[in-house]
Amino acid sequence: MMVAIGADHAGYALKQEIIPTLRSLGHEVEDLGTHSTEPVDYPDVAEWVARAVLTGAVERGVLICGSGVGASVAANKLPGIRAGLCHDSYSAHQGVEHDDMNILVLGARVIGVELARELVRAFLEARFTHETRHERRLAKIKTLEEKVRRHAT
């Protein structure tokens, strides 16, 4: 699977730990930055990763900032993105299985490297179930996005 990964300066070190994990799991990695600990704003990185997912350049994304909250909020502003901030493996796989989550968000100042690796693995191994109830709920999310698009123009 082709996976985009991006982090702000607070998430840079964790990103550098996660990239080899992604490759060891057999995934191709598109590193969208940042490439140092110089300050960068998380909304910019969230947009880079989200657009890679939306254009189909990658199948899924991993996004890292200090707490994960800001990056999650920013990524979810783009219609079609379903980014989930996860601190446990159940949420990381269930978010894909039930909600078709396409970006995993991690808080580098909240979780450690080993847990981050576990979460990435759970996220990437999971598949959307396409169960009727989950399809219905996803359709409602898409309807909400359409309503916002119509009223924004």
N, C-alpha and C positions, 0 to 999 in steps of 0.2 A: 504494500500500500504506500502511496505517496503521502507524506505527512509534512505539513508546514509547522515550524516552531518559531516562536518569537517571544522576546522578553524585554522588559524595560531594564534599566540599570540594576534595580533591586533583584531582578530575576536572572540576571546574566550568569552568575555562577551555577545556579541550578540548571539553567538551559545547557550549559557546557557539560554537565553531568548526564543529562537526559539524552543528548544527541547520540552518544555511543550506545546507550541502551536501545534506542529506536533502531539503530543499524543492526545491533546484535539480534534483535527480534525479526530481522529480515525486511525492514521498511526502508524506503528511500526517504531522505530528509531534505527539505528545502528550508535552510536557515535564513529567516527573514530579519535577523538582527534582534537586538542590538549586538554589536561586536566588541563592546568594551563596557567598563563600568562608568563611563561618562554619562551624565544625566540625559535621559530621553523621556519623553512623555508617553505614558502607557496608552492613551487613546490612539496615538499614531501607530504603535505596534499592533494594537488590537485591530485597527483598520487593515494593516498589511496582511495579517493572518486571515481575517474574515474575508477580504477580497480574494485571496488565493483559494479559499474554500468555495466562495460563490461563483467564481469563474470556472471552477472545475480543474484548475491547475493542480490541486491536491484533493484528496478525498476527505481528509480530516485535518484539524489543527490542534496544536498544544500552545497555550498562551500562559505566560508567567509574569507576575508582578509581585510586589512585596506582600500584599495580603490576598491578592487574587480578586478582590471585590471591584476595584476600579476597572481592571481589564475586562472583567465579566460584564459590567454595566456598559462599557463602551462597545464591546463586540456585539452585544445584543441589540444595539441601536440599528444595526444593518438588517433589513428584512431578509429572512431566509437563514439567518444565523440562530443556532440554538446552542449557546455557550453555557456550560455548567461549571460552577466552582465546586470542586470536590475535595474532601479531606478523608474519605473512606472509600474502599474498593467497591462496596455495594452501590453507592451513588454513581461511581464512575462507569460501571457496566449497566446498571439499571437506567441511567440517563440515556444511554444509547438504545437499549432494548425497548423502552417504553416511550421515550420522548424524541428519539432520532437525533440526539445531541450530536453536533458535528464539531464542536470545539471543547476541549477539556481545558479548564482554567485552574492553575495552581498558585498557591500563595507561598512564595519562597521563604518568607519570614514566619510561616505558620507550620509547615511540614518539613520533614527531613528528606534527604536524598533517597533513602531506601523506600520510604512510603511513596514518594513521587514516582519512583520506578514501578512500584506495584500498581499505582493508579493508572499510569500510562499503559501498562500491560492490560489491565482490566478494560480500559476504554477502547483500546485498539482491537482486542479480541471479541468484543461484543458486537452484535448485529441487531438492527431494528427487527422486532418480531412480526410486524405487519398484522398483529391481531386487530380485530374489528374495533375494539374500544380504543386502542392506541391510534389507529388510523383516524377515527372520529375526532379525537382530541387534537391530533396534529392538524387536521382540517380546520378546526376552530381557531387554532393559533394562526394559520395562514389567512383565515378570514379577518382576524384582528389586524394583521399586517396590511391587508388590502384596504381596510377601513382607514387606517392611518395614512396610507399612501394617497387615497382619494381626497382626504380632508387636508392634506399638506399642500396640495396643488391648487 
